[in-house]
């Protein structure tokens, strides 16, 4: 069986650029690809346009970058058989034929790898920025990263405590390094320094305005330090309410079957059944037990 690559694009109100991006992915990719668009509550024509084109789309209300990227990795690693995933923002544009092969190789070799845009080039230390010769950087942008299935199993999801915007990608990459993937920590005079594996990856950034704010990024920078020593593995929610909200977005994809007996039992009112069938009160079994074993076949009344 051939290797398969998943691509999850996160988007919000950028349908024109998104369509250009998808066209480039389809035209320049050489891998067997599972593509999904994660829409974070767009109110433009994103959903309708993607539906017309037959592009797999998941999403819901606007919940921020971490939640939206988690939609992509959850879908691809649970509902498809991909071996690795590229998480990319909707302003990352493939520019060379076979760009995806480089990402797949780097992700499967190292477990985790990041794109380094030109603005971060001064931070890069050595390397040819290829899968065979990765570069090292103490900072990452998070706009495009590769993750292997193996590494994901150990690290899990982005931390949704980071909210709408800022440093969720830094925490994610730090956790991969802590798990032994995509970089290393080096002792330095001023303290430990983390170096991440980075590649050029045959992509470029479109010049589009950010939807985040400096205030959000500053707040999350403080959170980054607070959660630095939390357990490496995270789920895509922080509480039971978040779990229910997240999983509800995937309910249409569920293969679970609810048996008829559960539906009947949930709707059964024991008090009304006993009132309608006084003889059952003297039986040595509960009303529901009696109905399931005898009453429904005898066409007993469920209420007076």
C-alpha positions, 0 to 999 in steps of 0.5 A: 500500500502506498504512503498517503499524505493528509493536508488540512487547510485552516481558513477564515473569510478568505475564499478567493485566496483559498481557491487559488491555494487549492488549485495550486495544491491539486496542480503541483502535488504528486502524493496520494492526498487527502485534503480537508478545509477547516473553516472557522465560522466564515461568513463569506461564500466559503462553505457554499463554494467549497461544497460546489467544488466537492472539497471536504470541509469541516468547521463550526463557529469561530473558535480560534486557530488552535481549535480550527487546526485541531479539527484538521488533525482529528479528522485526518488521523481518525477518519482517513488512513494518512501517514502524515499531515501538513497543517497549513494556513490559507496564505501558504501557497505551493510554488514548485511541482512535487512540493508535497513530497518534501513535506511528507519525507521530512514529516515521516523522517523526523516526526515534526517539521516547520516551514521557515519564511523569509522573514525568519531566515536570519534565525536559521542555523545551517542546513539546506532547508530540505528533508535530507538537510534540515535547517535549525531555528530557535523560532517558528512561525506555525503557518505550515508544519508537518506531523507524522502519525507516530509523533501525533500519537505521542503529542496529540492536539494543540492546546485550546487554552491559547484561544483565538490567536498567538503562540499555540503553534510554539507550544505545539512545536515545543511539545513535539521536541519534548517528545523527541521529535522535530528538534532538540534542546541545547544547554547554553550559557543563558539557559536551555535553547530549543532548536526546531527542524525547519525546511523551505518546503517549496511554498511561499506566503501570500501577502494577506492581513492577519486576523489576530491582534498584538494584544492576543499574542501578548496574552498568549506569550504569558500562557506559553511560559505557564504551560511549558511543563504541563504534560506533553499530550493534550486533547482538543478540549479543556473540559467536558463542555468543550469535548461535547462541542468539539465532537458534535462537529464530527457527529455527521461522520460517525459510523456509530449505530444506536440500537433500537433497544437504547431508543426504547429504553431512553423514552420509556416512562416507568411510572406511566407504564405501571399506572397503565398496567397495575398487574405489573406492579406485583411482578418481580421485575422492574417496569422496563424489564417487564416491558422489554421482555413481555410488554412490547410483544403483548402490545401493552399500553405505555401510559394510562 
